């Protein structure tokens, strides 16, 4: 080993020898041969150019230079051990950072993210809300670790997992003539003004409305706003129009609106998207939970 590269075993031998007062007891504590410890300490002394211990029949004791050296080395060795444990914990995914992009309401991920946080409390989770296309681009650029989206690019190096389909729900003012319906077909809403968000699921819902209503020769009246889903619901209550939302986020509906599920065929697919080359152990732990959740849903 080149002299410029420290051998931390030598520091360990010296520190243990000072603590136990003899090479023999230090060797027993470290579970190595006494000769290994004594030779290691001598090698360390040769490297630093000073005697660290006075040797005698009664044992050993640090020299004045050894006292100073071992004090400084002890601090460094503690840092080294902490750094070693930290790197090992990071590699095992015990703590670290995970950046999650979403184009869907976070409540759709409550089961997976809730379980992840319960079992990985030392991992910091950052959530970034954006559109499906921007989320997938962020995964490819490695600015986020994983994205939960409704639309997956048909090309590129992204890995994806279909989690489940989520039914669309119409949000209407309570005074709306169709507010008492149990189910609605989009054809019944073809004359409505739809207010959608420019972020999140807004673009996917807009594409769905245009595609479905084209069957009836109708071009939907869509107004896009730079607001989130909660504000859209408040705007519905204020008479701006109607909107479409997805999943159980509806529990937080604003006063003055009703939520009416759309008939079958009006759903969006929820996918997890990531890069296989991403080495983040926290990502692998989250994906294990997502896969388990998917298998549980398929079994029910």
N, C-alpha and C positions, 0 to 999 in steps of 0.2 A: 504494500500500500504506500503511495507517495507520502512524504512527510507533510505535505501541505493539506492532506485530507485527514481530518481527525477521526480516530477510532474511539467511538464513545464507550466501548467496553473498557478501555484503559482508564477513563475517568471514573467509571463505575467501580473498578477494582480499587482505585486510590481512595475514593469516597468511602467505600465499605471498609477499607483497612483503617482509615482514620476513625471511623465510627466504632469499630470493634477492638481496636488497639493491637491487632496482630493479623498477619497474613493468613494464619491458620483459621482463625474464627471468621474472617472475611470470606475465605474460600468455602467454609461450611455454610455460611449464610447464602452465598451465591450458588451453591451446589456445583462447584468446580474444584479442580485440583489446586492445592496450595502453591505448587510450582507455577501454575498458570497465573495466579494472582501476583506472586512475587516478580515473575518475569515481566508481566504486564506493567506493573508499577515502575520497574527499572527502565522499561522501554519508554514510558511516559517521561521519566526524569531525563533520559537521554535526549528526547525530542525537545523538551523545554530548556534544557541546559542547566538544571538546578536539582539538588537533592530535596525531595519532598519529605522524607522521613529520616529520623535518626534510628538506627537499628541496633539492638542490644539483646542480651540474654533475657531481660525482663519483657521484651516485646518491642514495639515501635511507637514512636511519637512524632508528630509533625515538626519539621524545622520551622523557624520564623517565616521563611519563604514559602514553605509548604502550607502553613496556616493561611497566609494571604491567598495563595493560589487555590486552595481547596474551597475557601469561602466564595471566591469569584466563580470557580468551576461549578460549585454546587448550585448557584443561581442559574447558570447556563444549562446545567444538566436538567434542572427542574423544568425550564422552558422547553428543552428538547423533548422530555417525556410528555409534557402536555401537548406539544405540537404533534408528536407521534400518535397520541391517543385521539387527537382531534381529526387528523387525516384518516385514521382508521374508522372513526365514527362517520366521517363524511362518505367514505367509500361504502360503508354499510348502510348509508341512507338514514342514519340516526338523527342527524340534523344537517341543515343547509338551507338552500333557497329553491323555491319552485315558482315559476311564473306561468300563470294559466290565462289564456285568452278565451273569451266567450262571446258568441253572438246570440246566445240563448239566455233566458232568465236564469240567474244563478240558482234559483230554487229547484230547477230541474236537476241540478247536480247535488242537491242537499244530502242524498244518501252517500254518494261516493266521496264528496269532499268532507262530509261529517265524519265518516269512518276514518278517512285518511288523517284528519286532524286529531282524532281521538288517540290514534296509535302512533302518531308522529308529531307530538307536541313541540319538539325542538326545531321543526322545519318551518321556516317562514314562507307563507303562501301569499303571493301577490296576484290579484285578479285584474285583468285588463279587458274592458268591454269594447268591442268593435264589430264590424261586419264579418261574415263568413270568409269572404275573399281576403280581407285584410288580416284576419286571424291566421289563415293558412299561409299567407305570405310571411307573417311574423315567425311562424314555426320554421319555415324554410330558411329564413335569415338568422335563426337561432336567437332571436330577441325574446322569444317565449319558448317554454318547454313543451307545452301541449295546448291544443285548442279544442273547444267543444262547439261544433258548428252543425248546420243543417245541410250544407252543400260542400262536397269534396271535389277538388280538381280532378279531372280525368287523366291527368298526365303528371309527370314529375316524380320525385323520390319520396313523397309523403306516404307514411303508413296510416291506415285508418281502421277503425272498428265501429261497426254499426251497433248502437246501444239499444235503441227502440224508436218507435214512431210516436209522435205527440199530436193529439187532436187539436185542431184550431177551434177557437171560440169567438163568437161575435160579441162585442161590447156595445150595447144600445142604451140610449136614455130611457129612464123608466116610463116616460110618457110616449115612447115609440109604439105604434100600432102592433108590432110584432113582439113586444116585450114579454108577453105571456106564453110565447111558443116554447115547446120542449126541445125542438130541433129546428134548424134552419138550413135551407139550401141556398147557395150563393145566388141562384137565380132570383130568389125572393128579395135580395138586397141589391139588384143590379142598378136601381135608380138612386142609390144612396151615395153620399159623399163619404169616401173613406179617408180618414186621417191616419197617416203612418209616420213612423220615425225614420230618419235618414240613416240611423245606425242600428246595431243589433240585428233583429230579424226583419226590419223594415223592407230591405230590398228583396228578400226571399218571399215575403208575403205579397209584395207588389207584383212580382213575377207570377205568383200563383193566381192572383186575381185576374191579371191580364190573360193568362193562358186559359183559365176555366171559363171566363166570360166571353172569350172569343167564340166559343161554341154556339152562343146565342146571338152572335153578331153585335155584341155590346162591348164598348170600350169603357172600362170603369173610370169614374170620376175620383181621382186620387190626388190628395194634397199632402205633401211631405213637410214635416216639421222637424226641427233640430231639438227634439225633446225625447225623454225616455218614456217607458211604458206607463209609469204612474201618472205622469203629466198628461199623456194621451187620454187616459181614463177620465181625469178631471176635465179635460177639454170636451170629451163626449158628454159628460154631465152638463156642461155649459152650452151645449148645442152646436159645437163646431162640426159634428158629423158622427160617424160610427167608426169603430176600429176593430181589428182582428188581433187576438193575442193567442199564445200557445201555452198549454200546460196548466199546472195547478197554481201558477202565480196569481190566479184569479182570486185567491182567498183574500188578497189585499185590495179588492176592488173599491173604487171610490163610491161615496154616497151618490145617489141619483142615477146610477147605472144598473143594468141587469146583464147577466152573462148567459148567453145561449149557445150551446155547442152546435157546431156545424155537422152536417150528416157525414157519413163515412166517405172517404175519398179526399177529405179536406184535412190533410195531416202533413207534418214535416218530419223528416228522419233526423234523429240525433246521432251524431258521430263524434268519436274522439279521434284526433289527428295529431301525429307526432313524427319526428325524424328518428329512424332506426339507429342513426349514428350518434344520437345525443347520449352522452355517457352519464348523465345526471342520475345517481342512484335513487333520488327522490321520485323522479319520473317513473322509474321501473316499479316502485312501490305503489304509486297511484294507479298505474295501468293494471297491476295485479288486482286491485280493488275494483276497478271498472270492469274487468273481465268477470270477476266473481259476481258482481251485481248483474251483469248481462246474463250469465248462466242461471242465476236465481230467477230473473224475470222470465226467461224462456221456459223454466220448469213449472211456473205457476200458470 
